[in-house]
Amino acid sequence: MCLIAQNPSKYITNQSLLRQWLGEVTSNGIGAYGGLSEKERDVLWTHLVRQQNAAHLDLIRLALTDSQQTRQPHVEALGRAIAAHAAPDVKIQWIQKVSKLGHLKNPSVARAVAYVMAEIKSPIQLEGLVDQIGRLGMDAVVAASFDRDRWEASLFVKLAHTMKLSSNPRIKSSFVAASGPVLDLIINDNYVINFKKKIALSHVSESLSKLIATDVNGIIENTLLQNGEFPIKAAPGVNQIPIQGASSGRHALKSLCLGLIDTKKTRYIGAIFIALQRSNDASKDPFQWLSMKSSRSGEAPNYHRARVMGEFLGMASSALTSRISARDLQSGRASILFGAAADSVKEILGFFLPPSKLVAGLGATWAKGGFNYALLEWRTALARKDNDLRQALYNAAVPNHANGVEATGEWTTTLAASYAAGKDRA
């Protein structure tokens, strides 16, 4: 260890010597002569990471990757050491080198990058890395952040939390869209012990919901725009999620709805409905909010808010009807989506606000305003028994005038068409 640290140009830049040295370091020993313990290797990686630049660290990563499959776990160990001990600029430069070389298809390399990305502290640097890695790269990193062998989601959750650093909904939506294969893997796997599956699904779906809560309208819209070849299925018994094409944002949102339903967190879906209808803080009049025309770059002005509201509403209603019995949806659908009446405000506000702000009184301010009124309107619409859930949700999304007459106009046509498309795509 000391020789390679003192003379990196001799050992690290010479791939033959480096592979020979790594063979000794990663060996389990022969007979009674054991190799290094895992703890001793961690000390070694830490020492190297603190001493070497990004170029040298990537040469070590390359040598580990090009060697036998038995050395793949050591790539992840190197990534953990870089995440914990490398200087901020070294972390950035190392990820840039890995992504440029196109090595993220290797699950161990992608997981090593996930460890490092989860420790990025600068919003600007994070956004630059996401753009450089690209959609396929993000698919690989997000997939690798979930440990299928152990059914453990702590790295996924940490990476989702890091994405909150960015104020750009496009950056955040790239993570949400890339999470589809992870959600599918958990939801559709019938080979794992049930309680482990529920814990993993709960952690993944809740962390995604909390990320979306930072900018519901921006993230949902941008996620719907991210589409590609999907779904991507993992073969039973394979401990990695294959990456075959860009993720589908629509499919990821549908899978998220299923995950929230399966873990009894449908109130998050209800909170998203309210934000899409009345703005992120539920402060806008729904008529003005949904009927406003705006345009994205290169597009003619359109009712994109009504389109996003309708499409998410359609896919969510399909998810609800596929998972919850018709009887429960008829008798208790208001409480399914918004909780018991006495607890509604606190439960739904908990989606948007941390407990500290609820205690500080901000939650009370919201409850007295449009948010509380929105809850009342949605509850009233869903409580009517003369419609099935899909029609009731649509009626709740399209607000009535003060005289009770249903709103009309081009924007309602847009909402209805996107609602139908959302149900069909789901």
MIZA-496842 format. One record per residue (C-alpha): residue in one letter; y, z, x. Coordinates in steps of 0.05 Angstrom, whole numbers, plus 32768, in hexadecimal, padded with zeros to 4 digits. Each point is the difference from the previous one (the first is absolute). Layout:
# residues N
aYZX;...
This chain:
# residues 426
m800080008000;c803180128037;l7FF27FC08027;i800E7FD37FC5;a803F80277FED;q801B7FFE8047;n7FF07FB8800E;p80027FD97FBE;s800C7FBD8021;k7FBD80058023;y7FD5801A7FC7;i80237FEB7FBF;t80177FBA8013;n7FBC7FF0801E;q7FD47FF67FC2;s7FBF80048029;l80128044801D;l801C80177FBE;r7FC17FEF7FDA;q7FD680238035;w802B803E7FFB;l7FFF7FFF7FB3;g7FB57FF98002;e7FFC80418026;v803380227FD3;t7FE07FEC7FBF;s7FB8800A8016;n7FD780377FE1;g7FDE800C8042;i7FB97FF78018;g7FCA80337FF4;a801880458013;y80417FE4801C;g802E7FFE7FC4;g803F7FD87FFC;l804480187FEB;s800580287FC0;e802D7FE77FC7;k803380358011;e80007FEC8049;r800A7FB77FED;d803B80147FD3;v80208023803B;l7FF67FC18029;w801F7FD27FCC;t803A802F7FF8;h800D8001804B;l7FFE7FB48004;v802C7FF67FC3;r8036802D801D;q7FFF7FDB8042;q7FF87FB67FEE;n802B7FCB7FDF;a7FED7FD77FC4;a7FE57FC68029;h7FD0802C8027;l7FEA80247FC1;d7FF07FBE7FDF;l7FD77FEA803D;i7FD6803F7FF5;r7FFA7FEF7FB6;l7FEB7FB98011;a7FCB80188030;l7FE480307FCC;t80017FCB7FCA;d7FDF7FCB802B;s7FC780308013;q7FC480167FD9;q800680157FB7;t7FF080478014;r80458005801F;q80257FEF7FBF;p800B804A7FEE;h802580098042;v80327FCB7FEA;e8011802E7FC5;a8005803B802F;l80307FDA802C;g802A7FF07FC1;r800280497FED;a801880128046;i80367FCB7FFE;a801680197FBB;a800480488017;h801A7FFA8048;a80207FBD8010;a804B7FF88003;p801E7FDF7FC1;d80107FBF8023;v7FB97FFC801E;k7FE280087FB9;i802A7FC67FE7;q7FF27FD3803B;w7FB5800E7FFD;i7FFB7FED7FB6;q80287FC2800E;k7FCF7FEB8037;v7FC3800D7FD5;s801C7FDA7FC4;k80167FC4802A;l7FBA7FF9801C;g7FE27FFE7FBA;h7FCE8038800D;l800B80257FBF;k7FC27FDF7FE3;n7FD980338028;p7FFC803E7FD3;s80038031803A;v803F7FDF801B;a801F7FFE7FBB;r7FF1804A7FF6;a801E80108044;v803F7FDB7FEB;a800180277FBE;y800080428027;v803C7FE88029;m80267FE27FC5;a7FF980417FD9;e802880238037;i803B7FD08000;k804080257FF1;s80347FC87FFE;p80097FD87FBF;i801A7FC48026;q7FC580008030;l7FCF80097FC7;e801C7FC57FDA;g7FFF7FD5803E;l7FB78011800C;v7FEB7FF17FB8;d80227FBC8004;q7FE17FF08043;i7FBA80157FEB;g80057FD67FC1;r7FD980037FC0;l7FBB7FF5801D;g800E80328037;m801780347FCC;d7FC07FF37FD8;a7FD78010803E;v8028803E8014;v8001801E7FBA;a7FB67FF17FF5;a7FEE80218043;s802A803E7FF0;f7FCC80157FCD;d7FC2801D8021;r7FC57FE67FD7;d7FCC8023802B;r801C80447FEF;w80237FED7FBF;e803F801E801D;a80477FE87FEF;s802E802B802A;l80177FC7802D;f800C7FD37FC3;v802A80377FE0;k8027800B8040;l800E7FB68007;a80187FFD7FB7;h802F8039800E;t801C7FDD803E;m80107FC37FD5;k8031802B7FDA;l802D7FFD803D;s80147FB97FEC;s80347FF47FC9;n7FE77FB87FFA;p7FD27FF77FC3;r7FE17FC28020;i7FE78029803A;k7FE480367FD3;s7FE07FCE7FD2;s7FDA7FE1803A;f7FDA80428007;v7FF480057FB5;a7FE57FB97FFC;a7FD4800B803D;s7FE0803D7FDF;g7FDA7FD87FCD;p7FBF7FF98029;v8001804B800F;l800780127FB6;d7FCA7FCE7FED;l7FD1801B8035;i800680477FE5;i7FFF7FEE7FB6;n7FC57FD18003;d7FD480258032;n7FC380207FDF;y7FDE80188040;v802C803C8011;i7FFC80477FE5;n802D80027FC3;f802D803A8014;k80117FDF8043;k80117FC07FDB;k802F80257FD0;i802380248038;a800B7FC08028;l80187FDA7FC2;s802F80397FED;h802080018046;v80087FB48004;s801B7FF57FBA;e802F803B8002;s801D7FED8044;l800D7FB97FE7;s8020801B7FC0;k802F802C8028;l80137FC5802C;i800F7FD67FC2;a802980397FE3;t80337FF78038;d80167FBE7FE0;v7FD67FEF7FC3;n80247FC07FEC;g80087FE38046;i7FB9800F8017;i7FDC7FEA7FC0;e80277FBE7FFE;n7FF37FF1804A;t7FB780147FFA;l7FF67FCF7FC6;l801C7FC9802C;q7FCB800B8036;n7FC47FD77FEF;g7FC77FDE8025;e7FB57FF98001;f7FE2803A7FDA;p7FD780297FF1;i7FE280108044;k7FBE80247FFB;a7FDC802A8033;a7FB57FF98004;p7FD880407FF2;g7FF18026803F;v80367FDE8029;n802E8035801C;q803E7FD48002;i80287FD87FCD;p80007FB68012;i80437FDC8001;q7FFB7FB97FE7;g80457FF07FE5;a8043801D7FEC;s7FFB80387FCE;s80127FF87FB7;g8038802C7FE9;r7FED7FF97FB7;h7FB98014800D;a8016803C8029;l802B80197FC7;k7FC77FF87FCE;s7FD28026802F;l803480368008;c800380087FB4;l7FB480067FFE;g800380348038;l803480297FDC;i7FD87FFE7FBF;d7FBF80148023;t8022803B8022;k802480157FBF;k80467FF1801A;t80147FCE7FCA;r804380237FFB;y80157FDB803E;i7FF57FBF7FD9;g802C801B7FC8;a803680118033;i7FFE7FB9801C;f80087FE57FB9;i803F80297FF6;a801E7FEC8043;l7FF37FB67FF4;q802180047FBC;r803D802A8012;s800A7FFC804C;n7FE4802D8036;d8023803F7FE8;a7FF97FEE7FB5;s804C80017FFA;k800B7FB97FE5;d80007FE77FB9;p7FBF7FD97FF7;f80227FC67FDD;q80327FF78038;w7FCC800B8036;l7FCB7FD07FE6;s802E7FCA7FE6;m80297FF98040;k7FF87FBE8025;s7FFC7FFF804B;s7FE37FD48036;r7FD88005803F;s80117FD4803B;g7FF77FB67FEE;e7FF2800E7FB6;a80287FF37FC2;p8016803F7FDB;n7FC8801C7FD5;y7FEA803E7FDB;h7FD7801A803A;r800380497FE8;a7FE27FED7FBD;r7FCC7FD68024;v7FEC8039802E;m7FFE80327FC7;g7FD47FD27FD6;e7FCF7FEE8037;f7FF580488017;l7FFA80177FB8;g7FCB7FCA7FF3;m7FD48011803B;a8007804B7FF4;s7FEC7FF97FB7;s7FC37FD98014;a7FED80368032;l800980377FCC;t7FD67FDD7FCB;s7FC97FF18033;r7FF980498014;i8013802C7FC5;s7FDA80027FBE;a80207FDF7FC3;r7FFD80427FDB;d802780258036;l80327FC88007;q800C80027FB5;s8006804B7FF7;g801E80188041;r80217FC68024;a804580218004;s7FE4803D8024;i7FD37FD3802C;l803D7FDC801C;f803580377FFC;g7FDC80437FFD;a800680367FCC;a804480017FDE;a80138044801C;d7FF27FEA8047;s80157FB77FFE;v804380058023;k7FE6802B8039;e7FC17FD6800A;i80227FBD7FFE;l803C80168029;g7FCE80198034;f7FF17FB6800E;f80477FF28014;l80198042801D;p7FE380328032;p7FF680477FE7;s803D80198028;k802F7FD27FD8;l7FE080137FBE;v800D80498010;a80467FF18018;g80137FE67FBB;l80017FB5800A;g7FC47FFB7FD3;a802580257FC9;t803A7FCF8006;w7FD17FC47FF9;a7FDD80217FC5;k804280067FDA;g80107FB6800B;g7FDE7FBE7FF4;f7FBE8018801E;n7FF280327FC8;y80167FCD7FCC;a7FD27FCC801E;l7FC5802F7FFC;l800F800D7FB7;e80037FB67FF0;w7FC07FEF8024;r7FDC803A7FDF;t80187FEB7FBB;a7FEA7FB8800A;l7FBC8013801A;a7FF480337FC9;r7FFF7FCA7FCB;k7FB97FF57FE9;d80097FBB7FE2;n7FFA7FDB8042;d7FCD7FFD8038;l801680198045;r80157FBC801B;q802D7FF27FC5;a801B80478000;l80127FFB804A;y80227FBE7FF4;n8028801D7FC6;a8014803B802B;a80177FD38039;v802D7FD67FD2;p803380317FE6;n801A7FFD7FB9;h80497FFD7FEE;a8021803F7FE5;n7FF27FE77FB9;g7FB67FFA8010;v7FFF7FB48004;e7FD77FE5803A;a80277FE08038;t80007FB48005;g80187FCE8033;e7FE87FD7803C;w7FEF803E8028;t7FCF80187FCB;t7FDD7FBC8003;t7FFB8008804C;l7FE480467FF8;a7FCD7FEA7FCC;a7FE87FC5802B;s7FF9802A803F;y7FDD80377FD8;a7FCC7FCD7FE9;a7FFA7FE58047;g7FF68047801B;k7FC7800D7FCF;d7FDF7FBE8012;r8006800A804B;a7FE480467FFB;
